[in-house]
């Protein structure tokens, strides 16, 4: 035992529950339990799963919104050495089936409202040994066999001894919502999750987030999506009041934020957009000094500025499913701290700087680091303690991901003289015109600041001469005027901030964007739209 | 390589130097280098040591004050797989010799002013292969053989490739200043140091410290003492401006604090006392919003209150040489955050709550956790990722330390209903009267709040009837009056805060206390004094 201490997920609970036994975990502001009670429920659930026969390495899937039940599963399943599979419930049933079969799930914890979708295709899921169903109203739909009522598993019963686990035991697995082809599985160990949580806390302690023990956190990143950026582990480690939103419903979220006095959140840009444009938002959020970490897509300047005008601090975060996910945060380094407010916003919308222990480089094609000149574009590659070892059962994909001992993100970026990274594009989203990349994220950022523009996405249209040319799709409000937009963009060309050939050939207004399962703008239908026009 | 990422000390530098290349490391406010330059010097030194023939596992001792040279050694030595031995320069030469021989040191980095002490006994140190000497004035005393001028080692030269290290490689060793007998050696691995730094940052991010990227930190814990509480690693990891004081000199320290705008420090109570009682202190420190972590002895209430009246925030920290050292901090949990100022002070002077990943319990004699009732006394035992595996070459001491798989601290404590620990005594310092422990730290704390009392130490005097009885030694100012003190103490008995039999039999005024090598009040001469009186 001397000095030997494995970084396993149960260790998160030990000091946290001890130091904050009366801290609250609130489900939608209507069902509160304390950390002490949560710890009991987790250990009851773990014991019940062991009694049910769940073995080390068994995959246990969860199909649910962001609920207290899900949070219990986040801890209890890995704590018995089983693997938590967070199923993406935004997938169509065929893809859900694919991911569960590919992961070799044996047990499923499922919320009653998802049972009918599965039941319709239940013959496909014959490999599942047991369905563990819960219902908020206590009525379990008995259409899946064999099943168990979740409520029975969290009752006090004989406490089983938890197995001693190596920190390298796999704790979680999930499937990435790739934009092409079938999703790929990734997995993370206990050690990776614990280190990710600890480094996230360190990163988020910097301004303008300044995470501390007085905060109330309500993450709005789905728990099926890259374990909600690891927040279910880092909040508890930090001992914070934790607010779970259930199914996302903006007016309800705002009401919960008001009631529970939420001070910190995390979400994708489209959720920020919906929240701050809700008519109730100003009134509700003005007093909270809310700080939001925005990830899963670039933070548009217009959005950051609007949020700031409402007293809400935003910063960007960056990572991928393969990276647990946090790699960078655009928290302020010492140098940025000294800048004025306007200048700080330039940095808060960048992709950020690597958090502790992340070795992140931007490589040119020859594998040399690009100069920190805000101009030279390269690919982000990374080493860190919390990167997936492999794509599940995909040695080819794994080899490509880990070429030369660096994880290749496929994201293209520049670096400024302060070391802040700005992603200019996903490699696969980039518009390549005349052999040069046109960074669509920069265009989208600038277009978004024009009055009347709500949301924007730039995609490539095939072009005989140039290979591809950029086209901008917009949702707009009444005050929008294309001439103003073009003039606005010309000023950036004149100021030297963008190249003239980067300017979109067309600005097309659409009613609304299709969103991906994780709430980002889906560019696939836009490209299809352009092809259809050819 | 996939996903494999060792927690080695070089990883601290990678993201930190990258994100903060122009951040300053200041030696006494008069010699500044940037992180970028520091990184170069460290890598030059590492290369030179490799060329000199330093091998993996070789012990390299450092004999120095808190200087930039020492900081370079903190990184370069472990980064080549060698072991940094931080020699306690407050020991007499015989004990220095003992610790260096016991550690099997092969190389020594030494500041010129310490050379004469060694040279006087140089025949004892024949096991040293090379003396690496530096001098601020460039004149190297050539009295130790063979020697090398440190300045030659940090010049740009051919860069050697650093060895790939396992995170379980030993990085540091040092000898604990035990109060009885010869000092004992402890050692820490790269992994332990990295995790300790990361968890320290997380803990210190809470109020009232709120450590963040804008802070300027000047630790005043000697670098030979438990690697300055790990701060040389955590400051750099956090990317902060780092101020090194050199040899401790209170007026100079205050001048440096003023010049470099120091915002965070760490020190033992006697240094806090000397700093805040310096006539210049109010003027210099009032604007800095200085926050101080106080460890190595209980934080007396009187001291915390006086500091607070000057706008200085203090909290307590606790740990031992065996624990790297940080185990607890008296930062504010959510519950304490809600209290008023007066009540918060009750908590800031407690021993604190365990930091992330520390599993700390207070056990009674049967190995059961004591109730959280602020009354029941037990021994602090602990498990954590950064505890020494063993006492060097001392299997017996190791076995006692690690009895039943828990590290036994020998510290006696109570726990309050909020989970805050208060050390009531060192097991070996406790006064045992009529079979009951009298917690001297509690008495010292209460006595210290009496007007006119400066410093206090309570020790046990042999007593025929009771075994031992407490005697208080005091340094006092003019306003002191023994009758007032006794009345003051009686009010605590009446309020039920202390037992009547705890009251010291005598209050003895002395001119000054002898301090230990780490600046704590040394109780040994006081006990001797009492024996002499019998």
Interface residues (C-beta under 8 A of the other chain):
Chain A: X1 X2 X3 X4 X5 X7 X11 X14 X15 X16 X18 X19 X20 X21 X22 X23 X192 X194 X195 X198 X199 X201 X202 X205 X206 X207 X210 X211 X212 X213 X214 X237 X238 X239 X240 X241 X331 X332 X333 X334 X335 X337 X353 X354 X355 X356 X357 X358 X359 X360 X383 X384 X385 X387 X388 X389 X390 X398 X402 X405 X419
Chain B: X1 X2 X3 X4 X5 X7 X11 X14 X15 X16 X18 X19 X20 X21 X22 X23 X192 X194 X195 X198 X199 X201 X202 X205 X206 X207 X210 X211 X212 X213 X214 X237 X238 X239 X240 X241 X331 X332 X333 X334 X335 X337 X353 X354 X355 X356 X357 X358 X359 X360 X383 X384 X385 X387 X388 X389 X390 X398 X402 X405 X406 X419
